[in-house]
Amino acid sequence: MTETSDERFIDNIFVEMCDRLNRAGIPVSRGTLHFRIQHPQWLGARILWLKGMKEADIQTFGYGVEDTAQYRSSPIYELNSGAGVVRQHLEPASGDAPPYPLYDELRAEGHTDYIAWPLKHTLGKHHIITFSSDRPGGFNDDDIAALADLLPAFALVSEIRLKNRLARTLLETYVGPHASEQILAGATTRGSGVTVGGAILICDLRDFTGISDMWPRDDVIELLNGYFDAMAEPIERHGGEILKFMGDGLLAIFPLTKDNACQDLLSAIREAQTAMAALNEENLKTGHAPLGYGIGVHVGDVMYGNIGSRSRLDFTVIGPTVNVASRLESLTKELKRPVLLSRAFVEMAGCETKLENVGSHRLRGLSEPIDVFAF
């Protein structure tokens, strides 16, 4: 508790604790932490330490793992069902031991003893901590008492780190990694922000109102999720940051601090188009019409920061650059072209010869027309 203030990550603290336990004469050969995490993809994570490891191994578990036979045949299931402790001597093998595959695995790895407790956090939430020994005879009574005495202190230390990680995960999930970093660093006052250069991409699904009126609710949600996967995953894979989902649309920025930002945006669009084509093939197989979309792209300076009311803020980008990207997205409906890009972006990306110039167009809110290119 007194020497962990400079360490952010619980896995590093756990490794150090297990090493110190061994130096203190408590024969820990293996330790694990099992945490539930609030993540859109993962139900939980396991942190594994083995004697001699300098860094822990971290493995995530998807939703649905609690319905598997592997989980139900484990001491973790027993603890989550209300057991206060699970203890099992592994050598010699006991005929009355529960037939948990984990015990056979531990025995084969040379461990002689196993103990697991719930790690109690605030308001009844709990996680799991386990220790194994490879000493002949396993843990003695003093070892068990020492480990049990550590639990309240470790629970406090782990809860602080876990809540910090959960806060970061939730912010990354809802506002993106860069915005979450800014918010956690203290950018929480209205009007706080910076001017940054960025390539802006705005995407919108076509005819969504008609689809949402005609399709069952669950089908509409599934359709939207598939569409956003097709669009969002390439954007994030190529270094873009999705700032918000707006109904059936999204707003993303590729910061110009990265030299290849414009090329990365074009690569993301190519991959998104391929993913949308595959999605539409599946939609046709299920009797649904293919989905149309429009993408507008522009580049320039934007104000990046907090905007909103006194008590409810949105961390986003605003400015003329965003407006032009939005107008180009709207123009895709008129020109019947799915992707339109401004000359400013095309020149910065150096891709004019690879695109089609579709003429000069006057956009709402702009005094002068701009040259527009189709992807």
C-alpha positions, 0 to 999 in steps of 0.5 A, spaced: 500 500 500 505 504 501 510 503 495 505 502 489 503 510 488 508 510 482 505 504 479 499 505 474 498 497 472 495 492 477 499 486 473 506 490 475 504 490 482 502 483 482 508 481 479 512 484 484 508 482 490 509 475 488 516 476 487 516 479 494 512 473 497 517 468 495 523 472 498 519 472 504 519 465 504 512 463 502 513 458 496 508 461 491 510 458 484 503 461 480 498 466 481 492 469 477 487 475 478 481 474 474 477 481 473 471 483 470 471 489 466 466 493 462 469 493 455 464 492 449 468 486 447 470 482 453 467 480 459 473 479 463 481 478 463 486 474 467 492 476 469 497 470 470 504 470 473 509 464 474 515 464 478 521 467 474 516 471 469 518 479 469 512 480 466 505 477 467 501 474 461 494 478 460 488 474 457 481 476 455 475 473 455 469 474 451 462 474 453 459 467 453 464 464 457 460 463 463 456 458 459 461 454 457 463 447 460 470 449 461 468 455 466 463 451 470 468 445 471 473 450 475 474 453 482 472 460 479 465 458 478 465 455 485 467 462 488 463 466 483 457 461 486 458 463 493 464 459 496 469 463 501 475 460 499 477 454 495 483 450 497 486 443 494 492 439 495 494 437 488 499 432 491 498 426 492 492 426 487 486 426 492 480 421 489 475 426 493 477 432 489 472 436 484 474 433 477 476 440 475 481 440 469 485 445 472 487 441 477 490 436 472 494 442 469 497 444 475 499 438 477 502 436 470 506 443 471 509 441 478 504 445 482 503 441 489 497 446 492 492 451 490 488 456 493 483 461 491 479 467 494 474 472 492 477 479 492 472 483 495 471 490 492 466 496 494 458 495 494 459 487 493 463 486 487 468 481 487 474 478 483 478 472 484 485 471 486 489 465 486 496 462 488 499 455 487 505 452 490 510 447 488 514 446 494 513 438 497 507 439 501 504 445 499 503 451 503 503 450 511 498 454 515 502 460 516 503 461 509 495 461 508 495 466 514 500 470 511 496 470 504 489 471 507 492 477 511 494 480 504 487 480 501 484 486 504 490 491 502 491 488 495 483 489 494 484 496 496 490 497 491 487 493 485 480 496 486 484 503 485 487 501 479 481 497 476 477 503 476 482 507 473 482 502 467 475 502 467 474 509 467 479 509 461 476 503 457 469 507 458 472 513 455 475 510 450 469 506 448 465 512 448 469 518 445 475 515 442 483 514 445 485 521 444 479 524 447 479 520 453 487 521 454 485 529 454 479 528 458 483 524 463 489 529 463 484 534 465 481 537 459 474 537 462 472 545 462 467 548 457 471 551 452 478 548 453 481 545 447 486 546 441 486 548 434 489 542 430 490 540 423 486 534 420 483 530 415 476 530 416 471 524 414 464 524 415 460 518 413 452 517 413 447 511 411 442 512 405 435 511 406 436 509 414 429 513 415 425 508 411 429 502 413 428 503 420 420 504 419 420 498 415 424 493 419 424 490 426 427 493 431 432 488 432 434 487 425 435 495 424 440 494 430 444 489 427 444 492 420 447 499 424 452 494 427 454 491 421 455 498 417 459 501 423 463 495 423 465 495 416 466 503 416 469 504 423 474 498 423 478 500 417 478 507 420 481 505 427 486 500 423 489 506 419 490 511 425 483 515 424 479 516 431 472 516 431 469 522 435 462 520 435 456 516 432 451 520 429 445 516 428 446 512 422 453 517 421 460 518 424 465 523 424 472 521 424 479 525 424 486 523 421 490 528 425 496 531 420 501 530 426 502 523 422 505 524 415 501 519 412 494 521 415 491 523 408 494 516 405 491 512 411 484 515 410 484 513 403 486 506 405 481 506 410 476 508 405 478 503 400 477 497 406 471 500 408 468 499 401 470 492 400 467 491 407 461 494 405 460 490 399 461 484 403 456 486 407 451 487 402 452 480 399 450 478 406 444 482 406 442 480 399 442 473 401 437 474 407 432 478 402 435 485 404 436 491 400 444 493 399 446 499 403 448 505 400 452 510 404 455 517 402 462 519 405 465 527 405 472 528 406 476 535 407 482 537 410 484 543 414 484 546 421 479 544 426 477 546 433 478 540 438 475 540 445 469 541 449 463 544 447 456 544 450 452 546 456 455 547 463 454 540 466 454 536 459 459 536 454 461 533 448 469 532 446 469 533 438 471 537 433 468 544 430 470 549 424 469 550 417 473 544 415 468 540 418 462 543 415 465 542 408 466 535 409 459 535 411 456 539 405 461 534 401 457 528 404 450 531 402 453 532 395 454 525 394 446 524 394 446 529 388 452 527 384 450 519 385 457 518 387 459 514 394 465 518 396 467 525 394 473 529 396 475 536 396 481 539 392 485 541 398 485 534 401 486 531 394 492 536 393 495 534 400 494 527 399 497 527 392 492 523 389 489 527 383 491 523 377 488 517 381 481 520 382 475 523 377 474 531 377 467 531 378 467 539 377 466 545 381 460 545 386 457 551 390 456 548 397 451 551 402 455 556 407 461 557 402 461 564 398 466 560 393 465 554 389 470 548 390 473 543 386 470 536 388 473 529 386 470 522 386 473 516 389 
